[in-house]
Amino acid sequence: LRMRSRRLGATCFLVLLGLFMSPNLPFVPAPHSVVGDALSSVYVTPIQTCCIFANNSSPVFTVNVMMDLSGAEVINQFDVRLNYSNWYSPAPPTHGVVKAISLDYSNNVFARSGYQVATQASCIDDITYGPDGFCAIDDAPSIGQIHVAQTIVGATLPGPLSGALLFSVTFTVNATGTSFFSIDRAHITNPGGTPFNPHYIQVVTSAAIFGNDPLVAFFDYSSTLSPSVLSGVNVRFDAGSSFRSTSSGRVSLSGPIFKWNFGDGGTNQTSNPVITHSFLMPGDYTVRLDVSDTNPGTGFVERVVWVMPHLGSLHVAVKNQEGGPIQTIVRVKLYNLTSPVPPLCRTCDQTINAGGFVDFRWLTPGLYTLNFTGPGVDPSGKQTQVEVGWTTMETVYLIEVQPPDPNTIFLEIFGAVMGAGLGAVGLALFVRWRRNGKLTKAREAIRKTRRPGRP
């Protein structure tokens, strides 16, 4: 029962952590495909959806959010947000192309597992969808986003998994244009071993597009080293899924030309849909692609590419030995064991208030030691590996030392003093009794040795 309560406690912690983390700085950098790697992935299918118009008899389409899970992982929770662009609003002035109208996870990989499933988030455009779940306070943007989070209760789902459905979204088409689908959050949780050490597994993502314009431009990108795009590392851009949309269906481009502007001063024009580019500095870059072919008309698309420094991060949660919140202040010191130079972090000596966690960002990759000290806890340590372009998560369980009750201390001191006093009195009486006894015996011996008749 205690093991199950720890598992549920850890699960609840991960759910709240994933749902309410500040959006200002990505807790896990925005992940994208890693060329030639076999990491787990979260992606949207189909990649291309087209040729549905507002005047069709049934102007709707559905996209699926899928997962491939590595055979080295087990999971018990997912927390995924899907963003879509050009969302339709009927309020004046009317604008937008598509609008999400329904959400379905009734037959997803968790439901098909046969285990009990709890839904923590079920939200379309900041409005709760269905009887379960809610919309998290950090969901942003409020419109143009679908959020689903679920947990398997008391069990795990092992890999490998391929083409596992997480949820499906149905959209209506209200105008001519395009809508871009991208994974804004892909938190897939491995609950860890014993003691429980829940952490997000490394995943890569890919995007998709809907379009009913004559020419629909689209590209996706993938890092060549890590789940996140890093400064100074080549990024692979692929515009091969651009297409023409007609009333009779999707048509491939004829003699296409791809014109790139990478937002850092770099440009390129080529007939090859695949190109590599390296961003020299971390930052947010708006990449624009213009596409044309031998037919009249052009299309373009813009995406923001987040480029991270060539560093990693560490997120440390501190709990007591029962898996609950620590009731005291804990000091956490971080040491780099791989490199002899101090690690590059904002501060490698931080304090956690009662029941909290701490983040170390901008760390050089390598092996680190964490030391934990504080009033009311036994000192402890732990080693962990920090990887480039990723946030490592660690949960540490400290033994709390309960301070004695002040009333108990007073009674113990009083008892000790009284005991010492009584002992001293008893010893004095004992010594006096022994001395008196010896004197009495000595007098009797003298009396017996006296001669008769002598005074």
Order of alpha helices (4+ residues) and beta strands (2+ residues): alpha-beta-beta-beta-beta-beta-beta-beta-beta-beta-beta-beta-beta-beta-beta-beta-beta-beta-beta-beta-beta-beta-beta-beta-beta-beta-beta-beta-beta-beta-beta-beta-beta-beta-beta-alpha
